[in-house]
Amino acid sequence: MAEARCLGHALARLPAALFCEPGPTVIKGVQRGLIPPPDVRLPLLSVGKATVADALERLSRLEE
């Protein structure tokens, strides 16, 4: 049970990182690497590189 709880907490951190800014830009940034802000257009909104880096870091922790 403790292992499942630990895994659940680890999994919950990823969606928190992916949805911390409006729109799917963070998810698309994680999927493709980095999307420089000038490359997005409406309805996407620009996202900070630190936000994408945080999401990638959380994803890499899950893959370990």
Secondary structure, 3 states (H helix, E strand, C coil): CHHHHHHHHHHHHHHHHHCCCCCCHHHHHHHHCCCCHHHCCCCCCCCCHHHHHHHHHHHHHHHC
